[in-house]
Amino acid sequence: MTEGEDKPLKYPSMFAKAELMVLTKVDLLPYVPFDMEKAQANARAVHPGMEILEVSCSTGQGMEQWLDWLKQRKAAMLERVCAAEA
């Protein structure tokens, strides 16, 4: 978040390949010039299906969702690996 909402447009190849964008430090929103809607629109312009999570380590906001996302991806990866080995 503190890097600016234009990052998906500056680095489109990175965002086009990403499944998830984690917007960190959202607890700082009242104190920094950042347009959350514009950031999300820019990310989805590059990758329409991208998931977006808003996270703050200070408040804990979004941490459970991020951990759940990671656990789901790990389980899916292990399932593919086990299926390939069978």
C-alpha positions in Angstrom: 0.0 0.0 0.0 2.7 2.5 0.9 4.3 1.9 -2.6 1.4 3.4 -4.5 -1.7 2.3 -6.4 0.1 2.4 -9.7 2.3 -0.7 -9.2 0.2 -3.1 -11.2 0.5 -0.8 -14.2 4.2 -0.3 -13.7 4.9 -4.0 -13.4 2.1 -5.7 -15.5 4.0 -8.9 -16.2 4.4 -9.6 -12.5 0.8 -8.9 -11.7 -0.5 -10.8 -14.7 1.0 -14.0 -13.4 0.0 -13.4 -9.7 -3.0 -15.2 -8.2 -3.1 -12.9 -5.3 -2.3 -9.3 -4.4 -1.7 -8.6 -0.7 -2.2 -5.0 0.2 -0.2 -4.5 3.4 -0.2 -1.8 6.0 -3.8 -1.0 5.5 -3.9 0.4 9.0 -1.9 3.4 7.6 -4.7 4.4 5.1 -5.8 7.4 7.2 -2.2 8.8 7.1 -1.0 8.2 3.5 -2.3 9.2 0.1 -3.5 5.9 -1.3 -6.6 5.1 -3.3 -7.7 1.6 -2.5 -10.3 1.4 -5.2 -7.9 2.6 -7.8 -5.2 0.1 -6.7 -7.7 -2.7 -7.0 -9.0 -1.5 -10.4 -5.4 -1.3 -11.7 -4.6 -4.8 -10.5 -7.8 -6.2 -12.1 -7.1 -4.3 -15.3 -3.9 -6.3 -15.6 -5.3 -9.5 -14.2 -9.1 -9.6 -14.1 -9.3 -12.8 -11.9 -6.8 -11.7 -9.3 -7.8 -12.1 -5.7 -7.0 -9.1 -3.5 -6.5 -9.2 0.3 -6.1 -6.2 2.6 -3.8 -7.0 5.5 -2.4 -5.3 8.6 0.0 -7.0 10.8 -0.5 -4.3 13.4 -4.2 -4.8 13.8 -4.5 -8.4 12.5 -6.9 -7.4 9.8 -6.9 -9.8 6.9 -4.3 -12.1 8.4 -6.8 -15.0 8.9 -7.9 -14.8 5.2 -4.3 -14.7 4.0 -3.3 -17.7 6.1 -6.4 -19.5 4.8 -5.5 -18.7 1.2 -1.9 -20.1 1.8 -3.3 -23.2 3.4 -5.7 -23.8 0.5 -2.9 -23.4 -2.1 -0.6 -25.7 -0.2 -3.3 -28.4 0.0 -4.0 -28.1 -3.7 -0.3 -28.3 -4.5 0.2 -31.4 -2.3 -2.8 -33.0 -4.0 -1.3 -32.4 -7.5 2.1 -33.8 -6.4 0.6 -36.9 -4.9 -1.6 -37.5 -7.9 1.5 -37.1 -10.2 3.4 -39.6 -8.1 0.6 -42.2 -8.1 
